[in-house]
Amino acid sequence: MKSTITGRRTAFSRIALLVLLTATLRAHTNVTVTYISVEPIPTGDVIGAEALAVLEGAGYRPLARWSERLLDDCNIVQHVIDALDDAGALSSVNRRNTEVAVAAGGFEGITNPSFVFTVRDSGRRAASATDINVLDNALGYVLNQGGTAHFSLDNAGAYDFPLDYAVVSFRGELSGREAKAFFDHLGTIDEALWSGDFAGFTQIAFQDAHTNNSMVFLQPAAPLEQFVRGLSRAARTWPGATYVTRNEQGRPTTATAGIAFPGNDWVAFPDGDQYLANLGTSSPQLLSALAALRQQHLRIVADLVDAIEADRLQRYLTHRFSCSAP
């Protein structure tokens, strides 16, 4: 039987996977990783602007808790991987090279919980670039996203194009709410780096870190000098923050990532065709399985919206949450 992130006989916790991945990284000093970031909160083009506003008004903490239940209780990521695996669309992503956790992701002034994957993409039993792209597109489809991202901080030639980035790290643990607070702080220094075109970040476990205590910022539409100046000032003025990306003289600078932004225009392609075209197969079995998971996700989202509007969010998250399996 083929391996997946959790396997089908043993339920590995996300903590165990993080320990396993860290041990693997230390054992292979030349190992590189790719990060995948996919939000479980759908685009307004699918659920409507009003429903999206209800969700975003609930606050980060309850949305993070909901995202954790979607990941851990409903196993929605695992079900996507199983469907791809069964259809032969995925062969190299498994529990030895991939871990996923709920972490913060910000884009144009809004911070939401994200499913952030750390995928070993080099060395023995590494995940292939093709499989990483397939997984990202399948997740974007199932989770009803307008766009997703996967990127390598180690290889500027990976994926679709190069893009400058900088990393800010923090002492100790970094919660999603703290990451959001730092992003908002950045906006007080330079609004273009917070709410401007393509401004955003992903919370990650950088290099050999045991926890997601870093934030990687990809260069937005702002000029490079403005990006470095504003972000480094934000780090200097935030307790426990360190601007990590520096040149040989120790001055703040940027490095270059290889990145891809899969996406789907749900208005023009309401069936998600732009995602589905990148799966490498049009297997009816696969398309049916992914469509069922997509509808399951939308039902769970609808339950969340109803709970928020009825002012019963905490009760729903604690006692009423249901995976609404298809």
C-alpha positions in Angstrom: 0.0 0.0 0.0 1.3 3.4 -0.9 2.6 5.8 1.7 1.0 9.2 2.4 1.6 11.9 5.0 -0.2 10.1 7.9 -0.3 6.6 6.4 -3.6 4.6 6.4 -2.8 2.5 9.4 -1.0 4.9 11.8 -2.2 8.4 12.7 0.9 10.5 13.0 0.3 13.8 14.8 1.6 17.0 13.3 4.1 17.2 16.2 5.5 13.8 15.4 5.8 14.8 11.8 7.7 18.0 12.7 10.1 16.0 14.8 10.6 13.5 12.0 11.2 16.2 9.4 13.7 18.0 11.7 15.6 14.9 12.3 15.7 14.2 8.6 16.9 17.7 7.8 19.7 17.5 10.3 20.8 14.1 8.9 21.2 15.6 5.4 23.0 18.9 5.5 22.4 19.6 1.8 18.6 19.0 2.0 16.4 21.8 0.7 12.7 22.4 1.2 9.7 23.8 -0.5 6.9 25.5 1.4 3.3 25.3 0.2 0.7 27.8 1.6 -3.0 27.3 1.1 -5.7 29.0 3.1 -8.8 27.0 4.2 -10.9 30.2 4.2 -12.5 30.2 0.7 -12.4 33.1 -1.8 -15.4 35.4 -1.9 -15.8 34.6 -5.6 -17.0 31.2 -4.4 -18.9 31.9 -1.2 -19.8 35.5 -1.8 -18.4 38.7 -0.4 -20.9 38.9 2.5 -20.1 35.4 3.8 -16.3 36.1 3.5 -16.8 39.3 5.5 -18.6 37.3 8.2 -15.7 34.8 8.4 -12.9 37.5 8.5 -14.8 39.3 11.2 -14.7 36.3 13.5 -11.0 37.0 14.5 -7.9 35.0 14.0 -8.0 32.6 17.0 -11.4 31.0 16.3 -10.6 30.7 12.6 -7.3 29.0 13.5 -9.1 26.6 15.8 -11.6 25.8 13.0 -8.7 25.2 10.6 -7.1 22.8 13.0 -10.3 20.8 13.3 -10.6 20.8 9.5 -7.0 19.5 9.3 -7.0 17.0 12.2 -10.6 15.9 12.6 -11.7 15.9 9.0 -8.3 14.9 7.6 -9.1 17.0 4.5 -5.5 17.3 3.4 -4.9 13.6 3.8 -8.0 12.8 1.8 -6.8 15.0 -1.0 -3.4 13.2 -1.0 -5.2 9.8 -0.9 -7.3 10.7 -3.9 -4.2 11.8 -5.9 -2.3 8.8 -4.8 -5.1 6.3 -5.8 -5.3 8.0 -9.2 -1.6 7.8 -9.8 -1.3 11.6 -9.9 1.1 11.7 -7.0 3.9 9.3 -6.1 6.6 11.1 -4.1 4.8 13.0 -1.4 4.7 11.0 1.8 5.1 11.2 5.6 8.9 11.0 5.3 9.3 14.2 3.4 6.2 16.3 4.2 4.6 17.9 7.2 1.7 20.3 7.5 0.5 22.6 10.2 -1.9 25.5 10.7 0.1 28.7 10.6 -0.5 32.4 9.8 -0.6 33.7 6.2 -1.1 37.4 5.4 -2.1 39.0 2.1 -2.9 42.6 1.4 -3.7 43.6 4.9 -5.6 40.4 5.9 -4.2 37.6 8.0 -5.9 34.2 8.0 -4.9 30.8 9.2 -3.2 28.7 6.4 -2.2 25.1 5.8 1.6 25.5 5.6 3.5 22.5 4.2 7.2 22.0 4.6 8.3 19.5 1.9 11.8 18.1 1.5 12.5 18.5 -2.2 16.1 17.2 -2.4 18.1 14.2 -1.3 16.9 10.6 -0.8 13.1 10.1 -1.0 12.5 13.7 -1.8 9.2 15.0 -3.2 9.4 16.0 -6.9 8.6 19.5 -8.2 5.9 18.0 -10.3 4.2 16.4 -7.4 4.4 19.5 -5.3 2.7 21.4 -8.1 0.0 18.8 -8.4 -0.7 18.8 -4.7 -0.8 22.6 -4.5 -3.3 22.8 -7.4 -5.5 20.0 -5.9 -5.6 21.8 -2.6 -6.4 25.1 -4.2 -9.4 23.4 -5.9 -10.7 21.5 -2.9 -10.3 24.5 -0.5 -12.0 26.9 -3.0 -9.0 29.3 -3.2 -8.5 32.1 -5.7 -4.8 31.5 -5.5 -2.2 29.5 -3.6 1.6 29.6 -3.4 4.6 27.2 -3.3 8.1 28.4 -3.1 11.7 27.4 -2.5 13.9 29.7 -0.5 16.9 27.6 -1.5 16.6 27.5 -5.3 15.8 30.7 -7.2 15.4 28.6 -10.4 12.7 26.4 -9.0 9.1 26.7 -10.2 7.7 29.5 -12.4 9.8 32.6 -11.7 12.3 34.1 -9.2 11.2 36.6 -6.5 13.1 38.5 -3.8 12.2 37.7 -0.2 13.3 38.5 3.4 12.9 36.5 6.6 12.1 37.9 10.1 12.6 35.5 13.0 11.4 35.7 16.6 12.6 34.5 19.9 10.8 31.4 21.2 7.3 30.5 20.0 5.4 32.6 17.5 1.7 32.3 17.6 -0.5 33.1 14.6 -2.0 36.0 16.4 1.5 37.4 17.1 2.5 37.0 13.4 -0.7 38.9 12.5 0.3 41.6 15.0 3.7 42.0 13.5 2.2 42.2 10.0 -0.2 44.9 11.2 2.8 46.7 12.8 4.6 46.7 9.5 1.5 48.5 8.1 2.0 51.4 10.5 5.6 51.8 9.1 4.8 51.4 5.4 1.2 50.7 4.4 2.4 49.6 0.9 4.1 46.6 2.6 1.0 45.6 4.4 -2.1 46.3 2.3 -0.4 47.2 -1.1 -0.5 45.0 -4.2 0.9 41.5 -3.4 2.0 42.5 0.1 2.0 39.4 2.4 3.9 36.8 4.4 3.9 33.1 5.4 4.7 31.9 8.9 7.3 29.1 8.6 9.8 26.9 10.4 12.9 28.4 8.9 16.0 26.2 8.4 16.4 23.9 11.4 13.9 25.6 13.7 11.7 23.4 15.8 8.7 25.7 15.5 7.1 28.1 13.1 8.9 31.1 14.6 9.8 32.9 11.4 7.9 35.0 8.8 8.9 35.0 5.1 7.9 38.1 3.2 7.9 38.0 -0.6 8.6 41.3 -2.3 5.3 43.1 -3.1 4.8 45.6 -5.8 6.9 48.1 -3.9 10.5 48.8 -5.0 13.1 46.6 -3.4 14.8 49.4 -1.4 11.4 50.4 0.1 10.7 46.7 0.9 14.0 46.2 2.8 13.9 49.6 4.5 10.4 49.2 5.8 10.6 45.6 6.9 14.0 46.0 8.6 12.6 49.0 10.5 9.6 47.0 11.6 11.9 44.3 12.9 14.1 46.8 14.8 11.0 48.3 16.5 9.4 45.0 17.5 10.5 43.2 20.7 12.1 39.8 19.9 12.2 40.3 16.2 15.3 39.8 14.0 15.7 40.7 10.4 17.6 37.5 9.3 18.4 38.1 5.6 21.6 40.1 5.5 24.6 40.6 3.2 28.2 39.8 4.0 28.6 43.2 5.7 25.6 42.4 8.0 23.3 44.9 6.4 19.6 44.0 5.7 19.1 42.7 2.1 17.1 40.2 0.3 17.6 36.7 -1.2 15.8 35.1 -4.2 13.2 32.4 -4.1 11.8 30.3 -6.8 8.0 30.5 -6.7 4.7 29.6 -8.3 1.2 31.0 -7.7 -1.4 28.5 -8.9 -4.8 29.9 -9.1 -8.3 29.8 -10.6 -10.7 32.6 -11.7 -13.9 31.2 -10.2 -16.0 33.7 -12.1 -14.7 32.7 -15.5 -14.1 29.1 -14.5 -16.7 28.1 -11.9 -15.8 24.4 -12.1 -12.2 25.1 -11.1 -10.8 24.2 -14.5 -7.6 26.2 -14.1 -6.6 24.1 -11.1 -7.8 20.8 -12.6 -5.8 21.3 -15.8 -2.6 21.1 -13.7 -3.2 17.7 -12.1 -1.6 15.7 -14.9 -4.6 13.5 -15.3 -8.3 13.8 -16.1 -9.2 10.5 -14.4 -13.0 10.5 -13.7 -12.2 8.7 -10.4 -9.9 11.5 -9.3 -12.2 14.4 -10.5 -15.2 12.8 -8.7 -13.2 12.4 -5.4 -11.9 15.9 -5.5 -15.3 17.4 -6.3 -16.8 15.5 -3.4 -14.1 16.9 -1.1 -14.7 20.4 -2.4 -18.4 20.2 -1.6 -17.6 18.8 1.8 -15.4 21.8 2.4 -18.1 24.2 1.4 -20.6 22.5 3.7 -18.2 22.9 6.6 -17.6 26.5 5.7 -21.4 27.1 5.6 -21.7 25.6 9.1 -19.0 28.0 10.3 -20.8 31.0 8.8 -24.1 30.0 10.4 -22.4 29.6 13.8 -20.9 33.1 13.6 -24.1 34.7 12.5 -26.0 32.9 15.3 -23.4 34.1 17.9 -22.7 30.4 18.8 -19.1 30.2 17.5 -17.4 28.9 20.6 -20.2 26.3 21.2 -19.9 25.2 17.6 -16.1 24.9 17.7 -16.2 22.9 20.9 -19.3 20.8 20.7 -21.1 21.2 17.4 -18.3 21.0 14.8 -19.0 18.3 12.2 -17.0 17.2 9.2 -20.2 16.7 7.2 -18.6 13.8 5.3 -20.0 13.4 1.7 
